[in-house]
Amino acid sequence: MQLTDQLLTQSLNNLGIASLSEMQRDFVATAGRGGDVLLLSPTGTGKTLAFVLAALNHIDPDGNQTTVVVVQPSRELAQQSDDLVRRLKCGVRSMAVTGGKAAATERKTLEGIKPHIIFGTP
């Protein structure tokens, strides 16, 4: 999927956001050039949206392969990130894998959803 201006505008509209912050714009542009990128920004500044938007460039929404795995420090952040992807309504499937459930149950859910992005906790 290519993060086009049209897709970006539509996704932001789905979130009720008028535009990206300067940090988000810079991160999406930098991450689009490839290579390792480190994003440091205070809590509540929109880092999750920034890295999710950058990840969209690597996902084939018509495919059934997991392309992105994000390891997050807490169950709440993994669930929040999963919710963000769903609210984008851009055709990308995601799932939070946070433990606390039987492995067979999570595997069955993974097989049913076929997520493009998995948000997990260690």
N, C-alpha and C positions, 0 to 999 in steps of 0.2 A: 504494500500500500504506500502510496506517496502522499505525504502530508501537504496537500495543495492548499492554496488560500481558501478555496471553497469548502474543503473538508474542515479546515481549521475554524472558519467562521461558523459553519453549521454545528460543529462540536461545541464551540464556546457558547453559541446560542442555546444549545441543549442544557448547558450548565448555568445559564443566566449570567454569563460573563461577557462584558463588552469587548475587552481586549486583554492581551497578555501583559504581564509586568515586564519591565526591562530585563530582569534576571531571567524570566522564562523565555523571552525572545532570544536573548544571548545564548542560553543553554541549548535551545532547540537548534539554532544555527550552528553552534560549535559541535554539537553531537552529530549533526548531519554530515560533517566532514570526515567522520570515522575516527578510529583510535580511542584511546582511553580518555575519559572525561571525569573530573571530580567536581561535584556541585556542593558548595558549602553556603548555606543561607540559614538565617534564623527560623525557628518554628513559626508556622503560619504564613509563610511567604509564597507558598505554591510550588514547592519542589516536586511534589508528587505529580501534579499536572504537567510540569516541565518534562520529567523523565518519561511519563506515559506518552506524551505527544511525540517526543523524540523516538520512542520505541515503535511507534506506528509505521515509521519508514522501513522497518524490517519485517513487517507482518503481511502475510498474504491472507486477507480476510476470507477468501474463497477456499483456502486450504484447511486441513484439519490437524496441522502440526503445531505443537508448542514451540514457539520461537524465542520467547523471553521468559526467564525465571528471575524473580526478584526476591532476595532474601531480606526480610525485614525484621527489626528487633522485637516487635510485639504483635500479638494477635490482633489488637485493635487497629494498628496501622495497616496490616495486611488486609483486613476486612474493609477499611476505609478506601484503600487503593482499588480493591475489587469493585466496590460500589462506584467509585469515580469512573472506571472504565465502562461500567453498565450505563451510567448517566450520560456518557458521551454519545451513545447511540450511533456508533460509527461502524458497526458490523464486526467488531473485534470481541471475541469471547474471553472471559477471564474467570479465574477461580482462586479463592483464598484457601490455602492448605495450611491449617494451623494446629493440627493434632487435636487430641481430646475425643476423637471418634475412632471407631474400629477401622483398621487399615483397609479391610475389604469394602467397607462402606465408602471411604474416600476414593478408592480405586474405581468403584462402580460409577461414582459421580464424575470422576475425571473422564472415564470412557464415554459417559453420556454427553458431557459438555464439550469435550475436545477443545479445551481452552488454548488460545493463542498465547496468553500470558498467565503464568502462575505466580501468585504472591504467596510466599511461604515464610515460616518462622523456623529458626533452628531448634 
